[in-house]
Amino acid sequence: MPPPIDAPKGSKRLDPAEVSLAGRRILVVDPSQSLPRALRGVQGASITIARLSMIDAEMLARVRPDVVLSPLFSPGHDILDLARLLDRLGYQGPLRAYSPPLPNTSIVCAEVRQIWGARDFDILEVPPTWN
């Protein structure tokens, strides 16, 4: 199995130079506007992009993601909605939210862990997008 996408616990800036994605199957749910900059042009990873409404047991069985990645907040849902869905579907792998820097990620992580339990969850810090 490939190494973890990042170190668990706390926020970590998503830097493609530091993250080995070779051989990873990444499910990106409802990326805001576009794929996170750090994932663009990544070599050696299989990236599947899906809407929250498309995720079901069949899709998870087909994609078999090593990690699920989603914005912390998306139009119509947030990471808590995704965590509830993945929990109902029996997904046991890592879940990552990405967000611009937050003042206190531990509050958000604690809220997600009420649903996600001891499973692997973290928030990846990405620079804010400027239009």
C-alpha positions as CSV (number, residue, x, y, z in Angstrom):
1,M,0.0,0.0,0.0
2,P,1.3,3.5,-0.8
3,P,2.5,5.7,2.1
4,P,-0.1,8.0,3.7
5,I,-1.0,11.1,1.7
6,D,0.0,13.3,4.6
7,A,0.7,13.1,8.3
8,P,-2.5,12.7,10.4
9,K,-3.6,15.2,13.0
10,G,-3.8,19.0,12.4
11,S,-3.7,21.0,9.3
12,K,-1.0,20.5,6.7
13,R,-0.3,22.6,3.7
14,L,-0.9,20.5,0.6
15,D,2.5,20.6,-1.3
16,P,2.9,18.3,-4.3
17,A,6.6,18.2,-3.7
18,E,6.1,16.7,-0.3
19,V,3.3,14.3,-1.1
20,S,3.8,11.0,-2.8
21,L,0.7,10.1,-4.9
22,A,2.2,7.4,-7.0
23,G,-0.2,4.5,-7.3
24,R,-2.9,6.3,-5.3
25,R,-6.6,6.2,-6.2
26,I,-8.1,9.5,-5.2
27,L,-11.8,10.3,-5.2
28,V,-12.4,14.0,-5.3
29,V,-15.9,15.0,-4.3
30,D,-17.4,18.2,-5.7
31,P,-14.2,20.2,-6.1
32,S,-14.9,23.9,-5.7
33,Q,-14.5,25.5,-9.1
34,S,-11.7,23.1,-10.2
35,L,-9.3,20.5,-9.0
36,P,-7.1,21.8,-6.2
37,R,-3.9,23.3,-7.7
38,A,-1.7,20.9,-5.9
39,L,-3.3,17.9,-7.7
40,R,-3.2,19.4,-11.2
41,G,-0.7,17.5,-13.3
42,V,0.0,14.9,-10.7
43,Q,1.7,11.9,-12.2
44,G,1.0,8.3,-11.2
45,A,-2.3,8.8,-9.4
46,S,-5.8,7.8,-10.6
47,I,-8.1,10.8,-9.8
48,T,-11.8,10.3,-10.0
49,I,-14.0,13.4,-9.7
50,A,-17.6,12.9,-8.6
51,R,-20.6,14.8,-7.3
52,L,-21.9,13.9,-3.8
53,S,-25.1,12.7,-5.4
54,M,-23.2,10.2,-7.5
55,I,-21.5,8.4,-4.6
56,D,-23.0,5.1,-3.7
57,A,-21.8,1.6,-2.8
58,E,-21.3,0.6,-6.4
59,M,-19.2,3.6,-7.2
60,L,-17.0,3.1,-4.1
61,A,-16.5,-0.6,-5.1
62,R,-15.6,0.4,-8.7
63,V,-13.2,3.3,-7.8
64,R,-11.8,1.7,-4.5
65,P,-10.3,5.0,-3.4
66,D,-7.2,5.1,-1.2
67,V,-8.4,8.5,0.0
68,V,-11.5,10.7,-0.4
69,L,-10.8,14.4,-0.8
70,S,-13.4,17.2,-0.7
71,P,-13.6,20.9,0.0
72,L,-14.5,21.6,3.6
73,F,-17.5,23.5,2.3
74,S,-19.2,23.1,-1.1
75,P,-22.4,24.5,-2.5
76,G,-25.2,22.3,-1.0
77,H,-23.1,20.3,1.4
78,D,-20.1,20.2,3.7
79,I,-17.5,17.6,4.9
80,L,-19.9,16.5,7.6
81,D,-22.5,15.4,5.0
82,L,-19.8,13.5,3.1
83,A,-18.6,11.8,6.2
84,R,-22.1,10.7,7.1
85,L,-22.6,9.3,3.6
86,L,-19.3,7.5,3.5
87,D,-20.0,6.1,7.0
88,R,-23.4,4.7,5.9
89,L,-21.7,3.1,2.9
90,G,-19.0,1.5,5.0
91,Y,-16.0,3.4,3.6
92,Q,-13.1,2.9,6.0
93,G,-10.3,4.7,4.3
94,P,-8.8,8.2,4.9
95,L,-11.0,11.3,4.4
96,R,-9.4,14.6,3.7
97,A,-11.0,18.0,3.6
98,Y,-9.2,20.9,2.0
99,S,-9.7,24.5,2.9
100,P,-8.0,27.9,3.0
101,P,-6.3,28.4,6.4
102,L,-8.6,28.2,9.3
103,P,-8.1,29.8,12.7
104,N,-8.7,26.6,14.6
105,T,-8.8,23.3,12.7
106,S,-9.1,21.2,15.9
107,I,-12.7,22.4,16.3
108,V,-13.7,21.2,12.9
109,C,-11.7,18.0,13.3
110,A,-13.5,17.2,16.6
111,E,-16.9,17.8,14.9
112,V,-16.0,15.4,12.0
113,R,-14.7,12.8,14.4
114,Q,-18.1,12.6,16.1
115,I,-19.2,11.0,12.9
116,W,-16.0,9.5,11.6
117,G,-14.7,8.1,14.9
118,A,-11.1,7.0,15.0
119,R,-10.9,6.7,11.3
120,D,-8.3,8.8,9.5
121,F,-9.4,12.4,8.9
122,D,-7.5,15.5,8.4
123,I,-7.8,19.0,6.9
124,L,-5.3,20.1,4.2
125,E,-4.6,23.7,4.1
126,V,-4.6,25.2,0.5
127,P,-4.0,28.8,-0.5
128,P,-7.1,30.8,-1.2
129,T,-8.0,31.1,-4.9
130,W,-7.9,34.5,-6.4
131,N,-9.9,35.2,-9.5
